[in-house]
């Protein structure tokens, strides 16, 4: 045998001429064959080498081919088993195939090319099955590892939620005391402090207000992320919520010299929503647009969405726009834009809250923007089916 080729096929037959014919037949194949008239020797080779295919004659002294191949199945069930049969043994061969002992049978005498094709197909079947098995084992292992990582991640997320919620609640009381003390001190000393000291008090007041907003946003996002269902979902007109949220924001925009206008479609169907949560989303989007816009203004648009069965709200500004790099991280927690004015500050949680609220309403939210060309924050809400 040529050592360069791996022995992949075992042929068992008590006729020496048959074995010699098989050696000649498979001489030029890219694998070696092991031939023997002793089934016990064949079992030893099968048990100790990487054998892919076994061919056995049905009629052998001391054991039938079906019985031998049954032993092979018990030893190495993945090995492809083929039976040589004469006409009188066809019924036994068919029974062996039905019982899974044999892959297929070949009549004697056989045609050489037919036998070559059968063995090639059997080797390919073995290789494919083995590759699938390896892929399955790999996928199983990776799935187990993923389950472990997911379990660890869930524990970490729960710990983070518990920590943020606990810390936020613990901050509220002392923070309220600080705000009250600063406000009281400001009133008591009004007109009696120099400009520098007044500025310090003003800085303290603004810092306390910002910290208070941060605590409120953390608690709000923590509740949303905890999976608690949003209650008080009612059938309402989104235009009514837009008008309510726009009242105070319009005044703020006009104080900055910006226009704030609405273009609301009059034929929109009502949608299922929580008015307070949607008011929070709109206020966040309006406030951001005003903060980052220095010239021009803000346009709020409501319309039927190109996505079937949804209404769409767009908050469009003439601000500095957003880079592609920043768009990717916009709706993440505690993110501030790189191109933001240094005097513009926020909690970094507003858009994360918006995304969570809209997602919990089975809607989508995204941004369309380019640098120096303004930004459009858009969200959709599904229209309930008729009759709901």
N, C-alpha and C positions, 0 to 999 in steps of 0.2 A: 504493500500500500504506500501511496505517496504521503509523506508526513505533512506536506503543505496544506493538504485538504483535511477538513474535519470529518470524522466518521459520524454520519447522521442517520444512516439506514442500516437496519439489521434484517437479514433474510434467513429464515429457518425452513429447511426442506430436507427430507431424508434421501432425496435423489441427487447424487453428486453431479450428474449432467445438468440438472436444473440450476444448481448453484454456480457451476462454471459458466453457464449461459448468462446468468445474471451479472457475473463479474465482467464478462465481455460487453454486455449491454450498457452498463453504467460506467465504463472505463473513462469516458470523456466528460462525465458530469462534474460539476463543481463541488462534489462531496464524495466521501468514501463510503463503501458498504462493508459490513461485516457479515460473512456467511458462515453458517454452521448447521450441522444435522442434529445437534444436541440442544434441546430446548432449555436445559438447566444452564448450559454455557451462555446461551442467549440471554437468559434472565440475569446472569451475573454482569454481562456487558451493559445491559439496559440499566441496571441498578447503579453502575459506577461511571457511566459516560453520558454525555449530553445527546442522547438518541432522540431523534424526532419522529421517525417512521419505522414501523415493524411490519414485515410481510411474512406470513406463515402459511405453510401448506395445511390443508384440513386433515389429511390422512397421514399421521406419523405414528411410529411405534410408541406405545406407552401413554400417549396423550393425543387428543384431537386438537386441531388448530384453534377451534373456538375456546376450548378449555385453556389452552396456552395463552391466548390473547386476553382471556378473562384474568389470568394471573398478572399479565402485563398491566392491565387496567388497574388492578389493586396496587401494584408497585409504583407505577407511573401513569396516573390517569390522563395526563396531558399528552402522552405519546399517541400519534395517529396510528391506528391498527387496520391492516388490510389482510384479507384472507384469499389464498389461492384455493379454488375449488374445481372439482370435476362436475359433470352434469348431475351425477347422483347426489351431490352434496349441496345443491342450490337451495333446497328447502331449509337445511340447517343454517346456511349462510344468511338467508333472509331473516330467519328468526334471530340470529346473532345481531344483525343490523337493527332490528326492531327493539332489541333489548339494550342497545347501546354498547355492546361488546366490540363491535366492528364498525369502522368508518364506511367501508365498502368491500365488495368482493370482486375478484378477477377470475374469469374462466380460464382453465387450461384446455388446450394450449392458447397462449395469448399472442397478440400482435406486438412486436417490439415497441413500435412508436406509441401505441396505446398505453403500454406499461410505463414507458418513460413519462408520458404526460400525467398519468395517475400519480406517480411518485412526486413529480414536480409540484403538482397541485396540493398534494398532502403536505409537503414541506412548507409551501407557502401558507397553507392553512395553520400549520403549527406555529410558524413565525408570527403570523397575524394574531393568533390567539395569545401567544406569549407577550407580544407587544401590548395588546389590549389589557392583559393581566397586569403588566408592569405599570401601564398608565392608570389602571384602576387602583392599584396599590399606592401609587404616588398621589393620586387624587384623594384617596382615603386618608393618607397620612397628612396631606396638606389641609384637608377638611378638619381633621382632628386638631391640628395646630391652630387653624383659624377659629375653631370653637373655643379653644383655650384662650386665645388672644381676645376673642369677643367677650368671654366671661370676665377676663381681667379688665377689659375696657369698660364693661358695664359697671364693675365694682368701682373703678376710678371715677366714672361719670357720676355715679350715685354719691360718692364721697365728695366730689366737687360741688354737686348741687347742695348737699347737706351743709358743707362748709360755707358756701356763698350765702345760702339762706340764713344760716346761724349768725354769720358775721354781720350781714346786712341788718338783721333784726336787732342785734346787740348795738349796732352803731346808731340806730334811730333815736334812742333815748338821750344819750349824751349829745348827739348832734342837734336835737331839738333844744336842749339846754343852751348850747353854744349860740345858736341862732337867736334865741330869746334874749340871752345876755347881751349880745352885740347890738340887737335892735333896741333894747332898753338903754344901753349905754349911749347909743347914738341920740336917742330922744332926750336923755337927761343932760347931755353935754352940747346940745344943739346951740350953735352960735358962740360957744365959749372955748372951742378948741382952735388951735392954729391949723393952717391948711394941710401941713404934713401929717399931723395926727388924724385929721379927718379922712385923709386919703388912706391911711392905714386901716381905719375902721371900715371904710368902703371896701377895701381889698378883702378884709376878713368876712364882711357880709356876703360879697360875691363868691368867695371861696366856700363858705358854708352852704350857700344856695346851690352851687355846682355839686358839692358833695351830696347834698340832699337829693338832687336829681339823679346822681349816679346810683345811690342806694335804692331809690324808687325803680330805676330801670333794671337794676340787677334782680330785684325781687320780682318784677314783672316778667322778665325773661325766664327766671328760674321757675316760675309757676307755669309758663307756657311749655318749657322744655320737660317739665315733670310728667306731661301726658294727661294732665287733668283736662277734661273736656271743657270747651268754651260753652257756657250756658247762655240763656236768653237769646237764642238764635231766632230771629223773626223775619218775616217777609217785609222788606222795606225798599223804598226807592233810594238808590245810591246818590242821586242828585240832591236829595234832602240832606244827607250826611255831609256832602261836599259843601253845600251852602252854609251849614252850621259851622263847620271847621274853618271856613274861609273868612268868617266875620272878623275875628281878632287878628288873623294873619294878614289880612288886607291892610289893616291900619298900620301894622308894623312895616309892611312893604312900602307903603306910601310915605312913612316917616323917613325912609332911606332914599326917597326919590324914585322908587321903582313902581311900575304898573303891576297890578294883580287883577287879571281878568279870567272869566270862566266862559267856556264854550260847551254847554251841556246839551246833549241830544234830548229832544223832548219826547221821544217815542221809546225810551228804554223800559223794558219790563222790570218788575221788582225782583230782588234777589234775596236769598236767605243770608242774614248777617247779624252780628252782634254790634249794635250801634256804637257802644263805648269803644270797643276794640278798633273798629274801622275809623272812628274819630281820632283815635290815637295814631293810627297809621297815617292818615291824611295830615294831621298836625305835624308829625315828624317829617314827612316829605315836604310840606309847605315851608316849615322852619328851616330845613337844610337848604332849600332852593333860595330862600331870602338871604341866609347867611353868606352863601358863596357867590351871590350875584351883586355886582357893583353898578352895572349899567343895564338899562333895558327893563326886564321884569319877568314875571311868571305867568304862564297860561295853564289853566287846569281844563282838561278836555275829558268829557265822557262820551262814549260811543259804543256801538255794537262791535264786538271783537271779531277779527278774522278767524279766530278759533271758534268753531261752531259751538253754539249754546252758551256763550259767555258775554258779559259786558266788560268793558275796558275803561280804565281811568288812567290818564297820562298827565303827569306834572312836568311841564316843560319850562326850562329857564334859559336865560341868555348869559349864564355864568361862564367860568373858565373852562368848562368841560372836564373830562376825565381821561387819563391815559389808559391804554389797554392793560397795562400791568396793574393799575389800581382797580380797574373794573373787576378783575378776578377775585379781589379780596374785599369788595364793598360790603357784602352782607355777612361778613365774619365779625365776631365779637371783638370789641376794643380796637377797631381799625380806624386810623385817621389817614386822610389822603395826603400824599406827598406834596401835591400842588396847592394845598390849602393855605390860606393866609394865616400867618402866625398869630394874629389876633382873634381868629375864629377858633372856638373850642367847643367841645361837646363831650359826651360820655363815651362815645364810640360804640354804643349799644342800640342806637335808634333804628338803624337799618336792619340789624339782626332781629329786633323785635318786630319790625314790619314784615320781614320774611316769615317769621314764625306764625304771626297772626294770619297772613294771607294763606300760608300753607295749610293751617288748621281750618281754613274756610274752603279747602279744596281748590284754591286758585293758584296762580303763578305770578311772580314778580320778577322784573328784570330791569336793566338800564340800557339805554342806547345813547352813546356819547362819544365825542371826539374832543381832543384838546383844542381850546379856543373856539369851539363851536357850540357851546352849551350842552345841557344834559336833559334827557327825558327819562323819568322814572315811571314805569308802566306796571300796572297790575290788573289781573282779570279775576272775576268772580263768576261762578257757574250760574246759569239760569235754571231754576228748578223745572222739572218736567211738568207738563200741563196736569192739573188736578191735585198737585201737592200744595 
